[in-house]
């Protein structure tokens, strides 16, 4: 025995001993046979011996960092023998364990496709991103261009890579000219400019598109498409692949709920096990049939782990309700995509710094992402509720005053803080209704008008204590919008900063001309019977045409406002329930049962899929209803002019009900109810006499 063979035998014995010690239940004989099988060459045995000496747990850790190919082959052989502790090293890029890992990169190994992607560069000749096979003076070359010199084409004359080299009778041809030739198409038989495909046939462009490599008839839809997978039932295209995996069903052969990828003798779809395949598409964690993601796991498990890591639940347990809500949202793959979007990235950044607060969101640039995230955090209980439309104005007050002189900024800051915002908060607390974007727009307008007025005074060398009524009227004459200034002037007068000035009385805006009564009933009939109209539009328009309920109040209706007592259905419009006609009650019941929020910022994750909505008209953001101004535009697009329709409805009700009944029923102020009854000039003498006679008879 030579010295080399003795060292090889000693190295083999030591390696087998390390393998047997690392894997539980592995005897020395089996270890020796497997090591000889995967590392019979001295070089392979040397690499395996040195790696196990430096990393004794390499077979059970699954780490592919600096792992030689012999270790990967040994791990696969042990796993095939059924040793549960052995973990096969996975590709660092795609995470698959069923591929060879020839590419070595820092941190692990890559399979051939991932290695090509990682090392690919833009070819300086053809411009395609492909693995580098050569380098020229201009830059890297792909495998096709590296072996093809560039010369003038003998047919088109352009300097291109040679596709067919010259012979004694033909010149050099570029790739395009070499592929194209006017001849008879092998499929359709027409004489056209044909290209040679991989099997040697020449086909016209139309036939090439129909017979491209990888296109086969899908077993499910029958269309010739690129094949994504080969199932026991046959090749399947991408669309059918996604459709089948997303709709698991009960297998008629074994009764197990699974992804049906096979076909039984009678033509029925059956599961993979009954079809004799091992690819069952079951999640290894929860064993439920699913569309597999990373490591074959279902999207729900991948989402749970990712949220736990992104939100750092162990360090921030207060975010557990948010993680639980997102984990249960449907569909989970859409939530995973949402986490990679603008709002998800913003959530991850703030969660990583531990600054998920209203103040942290206030300093961010105004945008849909920050507003959506704030609504989500409030709806899940992570942040306390607040009137965001008002507080948004308060948060941007300093940005509005930036760059203003100190005397202007100080006065407007006091006015905005102690008058504009205080009144808005008090008004919001009194009303059981949320604010809208129109609220914040009007509040900003009041602040900007106050700033504009003070700027005008400085430009005309005037001060507040020297302001006169002609000066104020001169300013009003030069401006288009003056109504928001009334609040500022009143505040200045209460603080005795101005004297003997007052805003001119603004004339009342006349009520719009009501739509004719036949048109009102025609619109109402259309809302109750036309199934082509969207259901929210039908409900809002019907409440407007029948009760004159404002659109801003309708969109703020909650699900608790709809009640039923046997066959009778009631809707609370103000403080009292109103009996609904059966047709309208049916529409409201359908809206209550099947209303869904419109697609908004995160189209993959709607507000209704995250939090349970309490609104009959849920909005784009969790915990918010739809905007009244936007819904008014939608009604107008369907032929319903809101103001004339509401005028006609209130005039019709004022003719039938006295002000004392009309006001409380619809939530109108007593003066407003009296104004409507005065407008229609109805004589209520008969009504009072009837009430008096009823009281004398002793009947209530």
QUIQUI-V283997 format. One record per pair of residues at least 24 apart in sequence whose C-alpha atoms are under 10 Angstrom apart, sorted by sequence separation. I is the first residue (numbers start at 1). GAP is how many residues later the second one is. If there is no record, write none. Layout:
BEGIN
i=I gap=GAP
i=I gap=GAP
END
This chain:
BEGIN
i=12 gap=24
i=44 gap=24
i=46 gap=24
i=47 gap=24
i=48 gap=24
i=60 gap=24
i=61 gap=24
i=62 gap=24
i=63 gap=24
i=64 gap=24
i=65 gap=24
i=91 gap=24
i=93 gap=24
i=150 gap=24
i=153 gap=24
i=180 gap=24
i=187 gap=24
i=220 gap=24
i=258 gap=24
i=303 gap=24
i=304 gap=24
i=345 gap=24
i=346 gap=24
i=420 gap=24
i=482 gap=24
i=521 gap=24
i=549 gap=24
i=592 gap=24
i=596 gap=24
i=597 gap=24
i=652 gap=24
i=653 gap=24
i=654 gap=24
i=655 gap=24
i=658 gap=24
i=44 gap=25
i=45 gap=25
i=60 gap=25
i=61 gap=25
i=62 gap=25
i=63 gap=25
i=64 gap=25
i=72 gap=25
i=93 gap=25
i=125 gap=25
i=153 gap=25
i=180 gap=25
i=236 gap=25
i=302 gap=25
i=303 gap=25
i=343 gap=25
i=344 gap=25
i=357 gap=25
i=358 gap=25
i=520 gap=25
i=521 gap=25
i=549 gap=25
i=564 gap=25
i=591 gap=25
i=592 gap=25
i=597 gap=25
i=651 gap=25
i=652 gap=25
i=654 gap=25
i=655 gap=25
i=657 gap=25
i=658 gap=25
i=44 gap=26
i=45 gap=26
i=48 gap=26
i=59 gap=26
i=60 gap=26
i=61 gap=26
i=62 gap=26
i=63 gap=26
i=64 gap=26
i=148 gap=26
i=301 gap=26
i=342 gap=26
i=343 gap=26
i=347 gap=26
i=356 gap=26
i=357 gap=26
i=358 gap=26
i=366 gap=26
i=394 gap=26
i=420 gap=26
i=453 gap=26
i=520 gap=26
i=547 gap=26
i=562 gap=26
i=563 gap=26
i=591 gap=26
i=650 gap=26
i=651 gap=26
i=654 gap=26
i=655 gap=26
i=656 gap=26
i=658 gap=26
i=12 gap=27
i=43 gap=27
i=44 gap=27
i=59 gap=27
i=60 gap=27
i=61 gap=27
i=62 gap=27
i=63 gap=27
i=64 gap=27
i=65 gap=27
i=73 gap=27
i=148 gap=27
i=233 gap=27
i=234 gap=27
i=300 gap=27
i=342 gap=27
i=343 gap=27
i=346 gap=27
i=347 gap=27
i=356 gap=27
i=357 gap=27
i=358 gap=27
i=393 gap=27
i=394 gap=27
i=416 gap=27
i=420 gap=27
i=476 gap=27
i=562 gap=27
i=589 gap=27
i=597 gap=27
i=650 gap=27
i=651 gap=27
i=653 gap=27
i=654 gap=27
i=655 gap=27
i=657 gap=27
i=12 gap=28
i=58 gap=28
i=59 gap=28
i=60 gap=28
i=61 gap=28
i=62 gap=28
i=63 gap=28
i=64 gap=28
i=72 gap=28
i=73 gap=28
i=232 gap=28
i=233 gap=28
i=234 gap=28
i=299 gap=28
i=300 gap=28
i=304 gap=28
i=341 gap=28
i=342 gap=28
i=343 gap=28
i=358 gap=28
i=393 gap=28
i=416 gap=28
i=464 gap=28
i=473 gap=28
i=476 gap=28
i=588 gap=28
i=597 gap=28
i=598 gap=28
i=651 gap=28
i=652 gap=28
i=654 gap=28
i=655 gap=28
i=656 gap=28
i=41 gap=29
i=57 gap=29
i=58 gap=29
i=59 gap=29
i=60 gap=29
i=63 gap=29
i=72 gap=29
i=231 gap=29
i=232 gap=29
i=233 gap=29
i=234 gap=29
i=258 gap=29
i=259 gap=29
i=260 gap=29
i=300 gap=29
i=303 gap=29
i=307 gap=29
i=310 gap=29
i=343 gap=29
i=344 gap=29
i=362 gap=29
i=453 gap=29
i=472 gap=29
i=473 gap=29
i=559 gap=29
i=597 gap=29
i=647 gap=29
i=651 gap=29
i=655 gap=29
i=658 gap=29
i=12 gap=30
i=15 gap=30
i=19 gap=30
i=22 gap=30
i=39 gap=30
i=40 gap=30
i=58 gap=30
i=59 gap=30
i=231 gap=30
i=232 gap=30
i=233 gap=30
i=258 gap=30
i=259 gap=30
i=300 gap=30
i=302 gap=30
i=303 gap=30
i=306 gap=30
i=343 gap=30
i=347 gap=30
i=358 gap=30
i=362 gap=30
i=366 gap=30
i=390 gap=30
i=391 gap=30
i=416 gap=30
i=449 gap=30
i=467 gap=30
i=468 gap=30
i=469 gap=30
i=471 gap=30
i=472 gap=30
i=473 gap=30
i=543 gap=30
i=559 gap=30
i=562 gap=30
i=650 gap=30
i=657 gap=30
i=658 gap=30
i=11 gap=31
i=15 gap=31
i=18 gap=31
i=38 gap=31
i=39 gap=31
i=58 gap=31
i=69 gap=31
i=230 gap=31
i=231 gap=31
i=232 gap=31
i=233 gap=31
i=257 gap=31
i=258 gap=31
i=259 gap=31
i=300 gap=31
i=301 gap=31
i=302 gap=31
i=303 gap=31
i=361 gap=31
i=362 gap=31
i=365 gap=31
i=390 gap=31
i=415 gap=31
i=416 gap=31
i=465 gap=31
i=466 gap=31
i=467 gap=31
i=468 gap=31
i=469 gap=31
i=470 gap=31
i=472 gap=31
i=473 gap=31
i=547 gap=31
i=656 gap=31
i=38 gap=32
i=39 gap=32
i=69 gap=32
i=231 gap=32
i=232 gap=32
i=257 gap=32
i=258 gap=32
i=259 gap=32
i=299 gap=32
i=300 gap=32
i=303 gap=32
i=304 gap=32
i=307 gap=32
i=319 gap=32
i=362 gap=32
i=363 gap=32
i=390 gap=32
i=415 gap=32
i=449 gap=32
i=453 gap=32
i=464 gap=32
i=465 gap=32
i=466 gap=32
i=467 gap=32
i=468 gap=32
i=469 gap=32
i=472 gap=32
i=559 gap=32
i=560 gap=32
i=8 gap=33
i=9 gap=33
i=12 gap=33
i=15 gap=33
i=16 gap=33
i=19 gap=33
i=37 gap=33
i=38 gap=33
i=68 gap=33
i=69 gap=33
i=248 gap=33
i=299 gap=33
i=300 gap=33
i=303 gap=33
i=306 gap=33
i=358 gap=33
i=362 gap=33
i=363 gap=33
i=391 gap=33
i=449 gap=33
i=452 gap=33
i=464 gap=33
i=465 gap=33
i=466 gap=33
i=467 gap=33
i=468 gap=33
i=469 gap=33
i=559 gap=33
i=8 gap=34
i=11 gap=34
i=12 gap=34
i=15 gap=34
i=18 gap=34
i=22 gap=34
i=23 gap=34
i=38 gap=34
i=39 gap=34
i=67 gap=34
i=68 gap=34
i=126 gap=34
i=233 gap=34
i=298 gap=34
i=299 gap=34
i=302 gap=34
i=310 gap=34
i=361 gap=34
i=362 gap=34
i=390 gap=34
i=391 gap=34
i=413 gap=34
i=416 gap=34
i=449 gap=34
i=450 gap=34
i=451 gap=34
i=463 gap=34
i=464 gap=34
i=465 gap=34
i=467 gap=34
i=468 gap=34
i=469 gap=34
i=558 gap=34
i=559 gap=34
i=8 gap=35
i=11 gap=35
i=14 gap=35
i=15 gap=35
i=18 gap=35
i=21 gap=35
i=22 gap=35
i=35 gap=35
i=38 gap=35
i=39 gap=35
i=125 gap=35
i=126 gap=35
i=298 gap=35
i=299 gap=35
i=300 gap=35
i=310 gap=35
i=316 gap=35
i=319 gap=35
i=389 gap=35
i=390 gap=35
i=412 gap=35
i=415 gap=35
i=449 gap=35
i=450 gap=35
i=453 gap=35
i=463 gap=35
i=464 gap=35
i=469 gap=35
i=12 gap=36
i=13 gap=36
i=15 gap=36
i=21 gap=36
i=22 gap=36
i=23 gap=36
i=24 gap=36
i=35 gap=36
i=37 gap=36
i=38 gap=36
i=68 gap=36
i=125 gap=36
i=233 gap=36
i=245 gap=36
i=299 gap=36
i=300 gap=36
i=303 gap=36
i=311 gap=36
i=312 gap=36
i=316 gap=36
i=359 gap=36
i=363 gap=36
i=412 gap=36
i=445 gap=36
i=446 gap=36
i=448 gap=36
i=449 gap=36
i=450 gap=36
i=5 gap=37
i=8 gap=37
i=11 gap=37
i=12 gap=37
i=15 gap=37
i=19 gap=37
i=22 gap=37
i=23 gap=37
i=37 gap=37
i=38 gap=37
i=64 gap=37
i=67 gap=37
i=233 gap=37
i=299 gap=37
i=310 gap=37
i=311 gap=37
i=315 gap=37
i=319 gap=37
i=358 gap=37
i=387 gap=37
i=446 gap=37
i=447 gap=37
i=448 gap=37
i=449 gap=37
i=450 gap=37
i=451 gap=37
i=543 gap=37
i=4 gap=38
i=8 gap=38
i=11 gap=38
i=14 gap=38
i=15 gap=38
i=18 gap=38
i=19 gap=38
i=22 gap=38
i=35 gap=38
i=36 gap=38
i=38 gap=38
i=66 gap=38
i=232 gap=38
i=233 gap=38
i=310 gap=38
i=311 gap=38
i=313 gap=38
i=316 gap=38
i=387 gap=38
i=390 gap=38
i=412 gap=38
i=445 gap=38
i=446 gap=38
i=447 gap=38
i=450 gap=38
i=546 gap=38
i=11 gap=39
i=14 gap=39
i=18 gap=39
i=19 gap=39
i=34 gap=39
i=35 gap=39
i=38 gap=39
i=65 gap=39
i=66 gap=39
i=232 gap=39
i=233 gap=39
i=309 gap=39
i=310 gap=39
i=311 gap=39
i=312 gap=39
i=315 gap=39
i=386 gap=39
i=411 gap=39
i=412 gap=39
i=445 gap=39
i=446 gap=39
i=449 gap=39
i=450 gap=39
i=19 gap=40
i=34 gap=40
i=37 gap=40
i=64 gap=40
i=65 gap=40
i=66 gap=40
i=69 gap=40
i=232 gap=40
i=248 gap=40
i=249 gap=40
i=293 gap=40
i=311 gap=40
i=312 gap=40
i=411 gap=40
i=444 gap=40
i=445 gap=40
i=446 gap=40
i=447 gap=40
i=34 gap=41
i=64 gap=41
i=65 gap=41
i=66 gap=41
i=67 gap=41
i=68 gap=41
i=231 gap=41
i=232 gap=41
i=248 gap=41
i=307 gap=41
i=310 gap=41
i=311 gap=41
i=387 gap=41
i=443 gap=41
i=446 gap=41
i=447 gap=41
i=543 gap=41
i=35 gap=42
i=64 gap=42
i=65 gap=42
i=66 gap=42
i=67 gap=42
i=232 gap=42
i=233 gap=42
i=247 gap=42
i=248 gap=42
i=291 gap=42
i=310 gap=42
i=311 gap=42
i=312 gap=42
i=387 gap=42
i=408 gap=42
i=409 gap=42
i=412 gap=42
i=442 gap=42
i=446 gap=42
i=542 gap=42
i=31 gap=43
i=34 gap=43
i=64 gap=43
i=65 gap=43
i=66 gap=43
i=232 gap=43
i=246 gap=43
i=247 gap=43
i=248 gap=43
i=309 gap=43
i=311 gap=43
i=408 gap=43
i=411 gap=43
i=34 gap=44
i=63 gap=44
i=64 gap=44
i=65 gap=44
i=231 gap=44
i=232 gap=44
i=245 gap=44
i=246 gap=44
i=247 gap=44
i=400 gap=44
i=408 gap=44
i=63 gap=45
i=64 gap=45
i=232 gap=45
i=245 gap=45
i=246 gap=45
i=389 gap=45
i=390 gap=45
i=408 gap=45
i=409 gap=45
i=539 gap=45
i=542 gap=45
i=63 gap=46
i=64 gap=46
i=231 gap=46
i=244 gap=46
i=245 gap=46
i=246 gap=46
i=388 gap=46
i=389 gap=46
i=390 gap=46
i=393 gap=46
i=394 gap=46
i=401 gap=46
i=408 gap=46
i=538 gap=46
i=539 gap=46
i=31 gap=47
i=34 gap=47
i=232 gap=47
i=244 gap=47
i=245 gap=47
i=387 gap=47
i=388 gap=47
i=389 gap=47
i=390 gap=47
i=393 gap=47
i=397 gap=47
i=400 gap=47
i=401 gap=47
i=404 gap=47
i=407 gap=47
i=408 gap=47
i=539 gap=47
i=30 gap=48
i=231 gap=48
i=243 gap=48
i=386 gap=48
i=387 gap=48
i=388 gap=48
i=389 gap=48
i=392 gap=48
i=393 gap=48
i=396 gap=48
i=400 gap=48
i=539 gap=48
i=540 gap=48
i=242 gap=49
i=387 gap=49
i=388 gap=49
i=389 gap=49
i=390 gap=49
i=391 gap=49
i=393 gap=49
i=394 gap=49
i=538 gap=49
i=539 gap=49
i=241 gap=50
i=326 gap=50
i=389 gap=50
i=390 gap=50
i=393 gap=50
i=394 gap=50
i=397 gap=50
i=401 gap=50
i=405 gap=50
i=408 gap=50
i=538 gap=50
i=30 gap=51
i=325 gap=51
i=389 gap=51
i=390 gap=51
i=393 gap=51
i=400 gap=51
i=404 gap=51
i=536 gap=51
i=539 gap=51
i=26 gap=52
i=388 gap=52
i=389 gap=52
i=392 gap=52
i=535 gap=52
i=536 gap=52
i=539 gap=52
i=390 gap=53
i=535 gap=53
i=538 gap=53
i=322 gap=54
i=325 gap=54
i=326 gap=54
i=389 gap=54
i=390 gap=54
i=393 gap=54
i=529 gap=54
i=536 gap=54
i=559 gap=54
i=560 gap=54
i=561 gap=54
i=562 gap=54
i=19 gap=55
i=23 gap=55
i=26 gap=55
i=322 gap=55
i=325 gap=55
i=528 gap=55
i=529 gap=55
i=535 gap=55
i=536 gap=55
i=558 gap=55
i=559 gap=55
i=560 gap=55
i=561 gap=55
i=321 gap=56
i=322 gap=56
i=324 gap=56
i=527 gap=56
i=528 gap=56
i=535 gap=56
i=558 gap=56
i=559 gap=56
i=560 gap=56
i=26 gap=57
i=322 gap=57
i=323 gap=57
i=527 gap=57
i=557 gap=57
i=558 gap=57
i=559 gap=57
i=25 gap=58
i=319 gap=58
i=322 gap=58
i=525 gap=58
i=528 gap=58
i=529 gap=58
i=556 gap=58
i=557 gap=58
i=558 gap=58
i=559 gap=58
i=24 gap=59
i=25 gap=59
i=321 gap=59
i=322 gap=59
i=528 gap=59
i=535 gap=59
i=536 gap=59
i=556 gap=59
i=557 gap=59
i=558 gap=59
i=23 gap=60
i=24 gap=60
i=25 gap=60
i=320 gap=60
i=321 gap=60
i=322 gap=60
i=524 gap=60
i=527 gap=60
i=535 gap=60
i=536 gap=60
i=555 gap=60
i=556 gap=60
i=557 gap=60
i=558 gap=60
i=23 gap=61
i=24 gap=61
i=319 gap=61
i=321 gap=61
i=555 gap=61
i=556 gap=61
i=557 gap=61
i=23 gap=62
i=24 gap=62
i=319 gap=62
i=320 gap=62
i=554 gap=62
i=555 gap=62
i=556 gap=62
i=22 gap=63
i=23 gap=63
i=318 gap=63
i=319 gap=63
i=554 gap=63
i=555 gap=63
i=22 gap=64
i=318 gap=64
i=319 gap=64
i=555 gap=64
i=318 gap=65
i=420 gap=67
i=558 gap=67
i=419 gap=68
i=420 gap=68
i=556 gap=68
i=557 gap=68
i=419 gap=69
i=555 gap=69
i=556 gap=69
i=555 gap=70
i=556 gap=70
i=420 gap=71
i=554 gap=71
i=555 gap=71
i=556 gap=71
i=415 gap=72
i=416 gap=72
i=419 gap=72
i=554 gap=72
i=555 gap=72
i=556 gap=72
i=415 gap=73
i=418 gap=73
i=555 gap=73
i=552 gap=74
i=554 gap=74
i=552 gap=75
i=553 gap=75
i=412 gap=76
i=415 gap=76
i=551 gap=76
i=552 gap=76
i=555 gap=76
i=415 gap=77
i=539 gap=77
i=540 gap=77
i=551 gap=77
i=552 gap=77
i=554 gap=77
i=539 gap=78
i=550 gap=78
i=551 gap=78
i=552 gap=78
i=551 gap=79
i=552 gap=79
i=536 gap=80
i=551 gap=80
i=552 gap=80
i=411 gap=81
i=536 gap=81
i=551 gap=81
i=550 gap=82
i=551 gap=84
i=578 gap=87
i=576 gap=88
i=577 gap=88
i=578 gap=88
i=574 gap=89
i=575 gap=89
i=576 gap=89
i=577 gap=89
i=574 gap=90
i=575 gap=90
i=576 gap=90
i=540 gap=91
i=541 gap=91
i=551 gap=91
i=573 gap=91
i=574 gap=91
i=575 gap=91
i=576 gap=91
i=540 gap=92
i=550 gap=92
i=551 gap=92
i=573 gap=92
i=574 gap=92
i=575 gap=92
i=550 gap=93
i=572 gap=93
i=573 gap=93
i=574 gap=93
i=537 gap=94
i=541 gap=94
i=548 gap=94
i=572 gap=94
i=573 gap=94
i=574 gap=94
i=536 gap=95
i=537 gap=95
i=540 gap=95
i=545 gap=95
i=548 gap=95
i=551 gap=95
i=544 gap=96
i=550 gap=96
i=537 gap=97
i=538 gap=97
i=541 gap=97
i=545 gap=97
i=548 gap=97
i=549 gap=97
i=537 gap=98
i=544 gap=98
i=548 gap=98
i=536 gap=99
i=541 gap=99
i=544 gap=99
i=545 gap=99
i=546 gap=99
i=547 gap=99
i=548 gap=99
i=538 gap=100
i=541 gap=100
i=545 gap=100
i=546 gap=100
i=548 gap=100
i=549 gap=100
i=537 gap=101
i=541 gap=101
i=544 gap=101
i=545 gap=101
i=547 gap=101
i=548 gap=101
i=549 gap=101
i=544 gap=102
i=545 gap=102
i=546 gap=102
i=547 gap=102
i=548 gap=102
i=537 gap=103
i=543 gap=103
i=544 gap=103
i=545 gap=103
i=546 gap=103
i=547 gap=103
i=548 gap=103
i=534 gap=104
i=541 gap=104
i=544 gap=104
i=545 gap=104
i=546 gap=104
i=548 gap=104
i=533 gap=105
i=541 gap=105
i=544 gap=105
i=545 gap=105
i=547 gap=105
i=548 gap=105
i=543 gap=106
i=544 gap=106
i=546 gap=106
i=547 gap=106
i=545 gap=107
i=546 gap=107
i=436 gap=116
i=523 gap=116
i=550 gap=116
i=435 gap=117
i=523 gap=117
i=549 gap=117
i=434 gap=118
i=547 gap=118
i=548 gap=118
i=549 gap=118
i=433 gap=119
i=434 gap=119
i=547 gap=119
i=433 gap=120
i=436 gap=120
i=520 gap=120
i=435 gap=121
i=434 gap=122
i=523 gap=122
i=433 gap=123
i=432 gap=124
i=433 gap=124
i=520 gap=124
i=433 gap=125
i=520 gap=125
i=515 gap=126
i=519 gap=126
i=520 gap=126
i=514 gap=127
i=515 gap=128
i=516 gap=128
i=517 gap=128
i=520 gap=128
i=521 gap=128
i=514 gap=129
i=515 gap=129
i=516 gap=129
i=519 gap=129
i=520 gap=129
i=513 gap=130
i=514 gap=130
i=515 gap=130
i=512 gap=131
i=513 gap=131
i=514 gap=131
i=515 gap=131
i=517 gap=131
i=511 gap=132
i=512 gap=132
i=513 gap=132
i=514 gap=132
i=515 gap=132
i=516 gap=132
i=517 gap=132
i=511 gap=133
i=512 gap=133
i=514 gap=133
i=515 gap=133
i=512 gap=134
i=513 gap=134
i=514 gap=134
i=515 gap=134
i=512 gap=135
i=513 gap=135
i=514 gap=135
i=517 gap=135
i=511 gap=136
i=512 gap=136
i=514 gap=136
i=514 gap=137
i=432 gap=142
i=436 gap=188
i=435 gap=189
i=436 gap=189
i=438 gap=189
i=434 gap=190
i=436 gap=190
i=437 gap=190
i=438 gap=190
i=434 gap=191
i=436 gap=191
i=437 gap=191
i=438 gap=191
i=435 gap=192
i=436 gap=192
i=437 gap=192
i=436 gap=193
i=96 gap=198
i=97 gap=198
i=95 gap=199
i=96 gap=199
i=94 gap=200
i=95 gap=200
i=96 gap=200
i=94 gap=201
i=95 gap=201
i=90 gap=205
i=372 gap=228
i=379 gap=228
i=372 gap=229
i=371 gap=230
i=372 gap=230
i=380 gap=230
i=376 gap=231
i=379 gap=231
i=380 gap=231
i=368 gap=232
i=369 gap=232
i=375 gap=232
i=379 gap=232
i=380 gap=232
i=368 gap=233
i=369 gap=233
i=379 gap=233
i=368 gap=234
i=376 gap=234
i=379 gap=234
i=372 gap=235
i=376 gap=235
i=385 gap=238
i=379 gap=242
i=380 gap=242
i=379 gap=243
i=380 gap=243
i=378 gap=244
i=379 gap=244
i=375 gap=245
i=376 gap=245
i=377 gap=245
i=378 gap=245
i=379 gap=245
i=375 gap=246
i=376 gap=246
i=377 gap=246
i=374 gap=247
i=375 gap=247
i=376 gap=247
i=372 gap=248
i=373 gap=248
i=374 gap=248
i=375 gap=248
i=376 gap=248
i=372 gap=249
i=373 gap=249
i=375 gap=249
i=371 gap=250
i=372 gap=250
i=368 gap=253
i=343 gap=258
i=344 gap=258
i=342 gap=259
i=343 gap=259
i=342 gap=260
i=341 gap=261
i=339 gap=263
i=341 gap=263
i=338 gap=264
i=337 gap=265
i=338 gap=265
i=338 gap=266
i=339 gap=266
i=335 gap=267
i=337 gap=267
i=338 gap=267
i=334 gap=268
i=336 gap=268
i=337 gap=268
i=334 gap=269
i=335 gap=269
i=336 gap=269
i=334 gap=270
i=335 gap=270
i=333 gap=271
i=334 gap=271
i=335 gap=271
i=332 gap=272
i=333 gap=272
i=334 gap=272
i=331 gap=273
i=332 gap=273
i=330 gap=274
i=331 gap=274
i=335 gap=274
i=330 gap=275
i=335 gap=275
i=329 gap=276
i=330 gap=276
i=329 gap=277
i=329 gap=278
i=330 gap=278
i=331 gap=278
i=326 gap=279
i=329 gap=279
i=330 gap=279
i=329 gap=280
i=330 gap=280
i=328 gap=281
i=329 gap=281
i=328 gap=282
i=329 gap=282
i=326 gap=283
i=327 gap=283
i=328 gap=283
i=325 gap=284
i=326 gap=284
i=325 gap=285
i=326 gap=285
i=325 gap=286
i=322 gap=288
END
